[in-house]
Amino acid sequence: LIDVVEEEWDAGTKTLSGKSRVVAGDYYELRVALPESGEWKIKSATANGKMQIGAATKQSARVGFTPKESGVAEWKIVF
């Protein structure tokens, strides 16, 4: 089952947004591949209100949250 059901990149605002299927109480994590240049950093991340920015390397970043309800959650990551 694929959990990411929608994804969109806005180059003008450097924002990745989308929707994912989540389960209440289960920590949900997105892993984002970054350009090899290492110049991209996450400025903010939100999902239905809150999201934690986790570990990051030059090539990838992790963000996640624990949803209160099962269903489809909207998320946004700004670089």
MARBA-3410 file (N, C-alpha, C, O; in Angstrom, 1 decimal):
79
0.8,-1.2,0.0,0.0,0.0,0.0,0.9,1.2,0.0,1.8,1.4,0.8 ~ 0.6,2.1,-0.9,1.4,3.4,-1.0,0.7,4.4,-0.1,-0.5,4.7,-0.2 ~ 1.5,5.0,0.8,1.0,5.9,1.8,0.9,7.4,1.3,0.0,8.1,1.7 ~ 1.8,7.8,0.4,1.7,9.2,-0.1,0.7,9.1,-1.3,1.0,8.4,-2.3 ~ -0.4,9.9,-1.2,-1.4,9.8,-2.2,-1.4,11.1,-3.1,-2.0,11.1,-4.1
-0.7,12.1,-2.7,-0.6,13.3,-3.5,0.7,14.0,-3.1,1.1,14.0,-1.9 ~ 1.4,14.6,-4.1,2.6,15.3,-3.9,2.8,16.4,-4.9,2.4,16.3,-6.1 ~ 3.3,17.6,-4.5,3.4,18.8,-5.4,4.6,19.6,-5.0,4.9,19.8,-3.8 ~ 5.4,20.0,-5.9,6.6,20.9,-5.7,6.3,22.2,-6.3,5.9,22.4,-7.4 ~ 6.5,23.3,-5.4,6.3,24.7,-5.9,7.7,25.3,-5.9,8.3,25.6,-4.8
8.3,25.4,-7.0,9.7,25.9,-7.2,9.8,27.4,-6.7,10.9,27.8,-6.2 ~ 8.8,28.2,-6.9,8.8,29.6,-6.5,9.0,29.8,-5.0,9.7,30.7,-4.6 ~ 8.3,28.9,-4.2,8.4,29.0,-2.8,9.3,28.0,-2.1,9.4,27.9,-0.9 ~ 9.8,27.1,-3.0,10.6,26.0,-2.5,9.9,25.2,-1.4,10.4,24.9,-0.4 ~ 8.6,24.8,-1.8,7.8,24.1,-0.9,7.3,22.7,-1.5,6.8,22.7,-2.6
7.5,21.7,-0.8,7.0,20.3,-1.1,5.8,20.1,-0.3,5.9,20.1,1.0 ~ 4.7,19.8,-0.9,3.5,19.5,-0.1,2.8,18.3,-0.6,3.1,17.8,-1.7 ~ 1.9,17.7,0.2,1.2,16.5,-0.2,0.3,16.0,0.8,0.0,16.7,1.8 ~ -0.2,14.8,0.5,-1.2,14.1,1.4,-0.7,12.7,1.6,-0.3,12.1,0.6 ~ -0.9,12.2,2.8,-0.5,10.8,3.1,-1.5,10.1,3.9,-2.2,10.7,4.7
-1.7,8.8,3.7,-2.5,8.0,4.5,-1.8,7.7,5.8,-0.6,7.3,5.8 ~ -2.4,7.9,7.0,-1.8,7.7,8.3,-2.7,7.0,9.2,-3.9,6.9,9.0 ~ -2.1,6.4,10.3,-2.9,5.7,11.3,-2.7,6.4,12.6,-1.6,6.7,13.0 ~ -3.8,6.6,13.3,-3.8,7.3,14.6,-2.8,6.6,15.6,-2.9,5.4,15.7 ~ -2.0,7.5,16.2,-1.0,7.0,17.2,0.2,6.4,16.7,1.2,6.1,17.4
0.3,6.1,15.3,1.6,5.5,14.8,2.4,6.7,14.2,1.9,7.4,13.3 ~ 3.7,6.7,14.6,4.6,7.8,14.1,4.7,7.6,12.6,4.9,6.5,12.1 ~ 4.5,8.7,11.9,4.7,8.7,10.4,5.9,9.5,10.0,6.0,10.7,10.5 ~ 6.7,9.0,9.1,7.9,9.7,8.7,8.0,9.8,7.2,7.7,8.8,6.5 ~ 8.4,11.0,6.7,8.7,11.2,5.3,10.2,11.3,5.2,10.8,12.0,6.0
10.7,10.7,4.2,12.2,10.8,3.9,12.3,11.4,2.5,11.7,11.0,1.6 ~ 13.0,12.5,2.5,13.1,13.3,1.3,14.5,13.3,0.8,15.5,13.6,1.5 ~ 14.7,12.9,-0.5,16.0,13.0,-1.1,16.3,14.4,-1.5,15.4,15.1,-2.0 ~ 17.5,14.8,-1.3,18.0,16.2,-1.6,19.0,16.2,-2.6,19.7,15.2,-2.8 ~ 19.2,17.3,-3.4,20.2,17.4,-4.4,21.6,17.2,-3.8,21.9,17.5,-2.6
22.5,16.6,-4.5,23.8,16.3,-4.1,24.7,17.5,-3.7,25.7,17.3,-3.0 ~ 24.3,18.7,-4.1,25.1,19.9,-3.8,25.1,20.2,-2.3,26.1,20.9,-1.8 ~ 24.2,19.7,-1.5,24.2,19.9,-0.1,23.7,21.3,0.4,23.7,21.6,1.5 ~ 23.1,22.1,-0.6,22.7,23.4,-0.3,21.3,23.5,0.3,20.9,24.6,0.7 ~ 20.5,22.5,0.2,19.1,22.5,0.6,19.0,22.2,2.1,19.5,21.2,2.6
18.2,23.0,2.8,18.0,22.8,4.3,16.5,23.0,4.5,15.9,23.8,3.9 ~ 15.9,22.2,5.4,14.5,22.4,5.7,14.3,23.6,6.7,15.0,23.7,7.7 ~ 13.5,24.6,6.3,13.2,25.7,7.1,12.0,25.4,8.1,12.1,25.8,9.2 ~ 11.0,24.7,7.5,9.9,24.4,8.4,9.2,23.2,7.8,9.3,22.9,6.6 ~ 8.4,22.5,8.6,7.6,21.3,8.2,6.4,21.2,9.1,6.5,21.4,10.3
5.3,21.1,8.4,4.0,21.0,9.2,3.1,19.8,8.6,3.2,19.5,7.4 ~ 2.3,19.3,9.5,1.4,18.2,9.1,0.2,18.3,10.0,0.3,18.0,11.2 ~ -0.9,18.8,9.5,-2.1,18.9,10.3,-1.8,19.7,11.6,-2.3,19.4,12.7 ~ -0.9,20.7,11.5,-0.5,21.5,12.6,0.9,21.4,13.1,1.6,22.4,13.2 ~ 1.4,20.2,13.3,2.8,20.0,13.8,3.5,18.9,13.1,3.0,17.9,12.7
4.8,19.1,12.9,5.7,18.1,12.4,7.1,18.3,12.9,7.5,19.4,13.1 ~ 7.8,17.2,13.3,9.2,17.3,13.8,10.2,17.2,12.7,10.0,16.3,11.8 ~ 11.2,18.0,12.7,12.3,17.8,11.7,13.3,16.9,12.4,13.8,17.2,13.5 ~ 13.6,15.9,11.7,14.6,14.9,12.3,15.9,15.0,11.6,16.4,16.0,11.3 ~ 16.6,13.8,11.5,17.9,13.7,11.0,18.0,14.2,9.6,17.1,14.0,8.8
19.1,14.8,9.3,19.4,15.3,7.9,20.8,15.0,7.5,21.7,15.2,8.4 ~ 21.1,14.7,6.3,22.4,14.7,5.7,22.4,15.6,4.5,21.4,16.2,4.2 ~ 23.5,15.6,3.8,23.6,16.4,2.5,22.6,15.8,1.5,22.1,16.6,0.6 ~ 22.3,14.5,1.5,21.5,13.9,0.5,20.1,13.6,0.9,19.3,13.3,0.0 ~ 19.7,13.7,2.2,18.4,13.4,2.6,18.0,14.0,3.9,18.8,14.5,4.7
16.7,14.1,4.1,16.1,14.7,5.3,14.9,13.9,5.8,14.3,13.3,4.9 ~ 14.7,13.9,7.1,13.5,13.2,7.6,12.6,14.1,8.4,13.1,15.0,9.1 ~ 11.3,14.0,8.2,10.4,14.8,9.0,9.3,13.8,9.4,9.0,12.9,8.6 ~ 8.6,14.1,10.5,7.6,13.1,10.9,6.7,13.7,12.0,6.9,14.8,12.5 ~ 5.6,13.0,12.3,4.6,13.4,13.3,3.8,12.1,13.7,3.8,11.1,13.0
3.1,12.3,14.8,2.2,11.2,15.2,0.8,11.7,15.1,0.4,12.6,15.9 ~ 0.0,11.2,14.2,-1.3,11.7,13.9,-2.3,11.3,15.1,-2.2,10.2,15.7 ~ -3.2,12.2,15.3,-4.3,11.9,16.3,-5.4,11.1,15.8,-6.1,10.4,16.5 ~ -5.6,11.2,14.4,-6.7,10.5,13.8,-6.2,9.7,12.6,-5.2,10.2,11.9 ~ -6.8,8.6,12.3,-6.5,7.9,11.0,-7.1,8.6,9.9,-8.2,9.2,10.0
-6.5,8.4,8.7,-7.1,9.0,7.5,-6.0,9.6,6.6,-4.9,9.1,6.6 ~ -6.4,10.7,5.9,-5.4,11.4,5.0,-4.9,12.7,5.7,-5.8,13.5,6.0 ~ -3.6,12.8,5.9,-3.1,14.0,6.5,-2.4,14.8,5.4,-1.7,14.3,4.6 ~ -2.6,16.1,5.5,-1.9,17.1,4.6,-0.6,17.5,5.3,-0.5,17.7,6.5 ~ 0.5,17.6,4.5,1.8,18.0,5.0,2.4,19.0,4.1,2.1,19.1,2.9
3.4,19.7,4.6,4.1,20.8,3.9,5.6,20.9,4.4,5.8,21.0,5.6 ~ 6.5,20.9,3.5,7.9,21.1,3.9,8.5,22.3,3.1,8.4,22.3,1.8 ~ 9.0,23.3,3.8,9.5,24.4,3.1,11.1,24.4,3.3,11.6,24.2,4.3 ~ 11.7,24.7,2.1,13.2,24.7,2.1,13.7,26.1,1.9,14.9,26.3,1.9
END
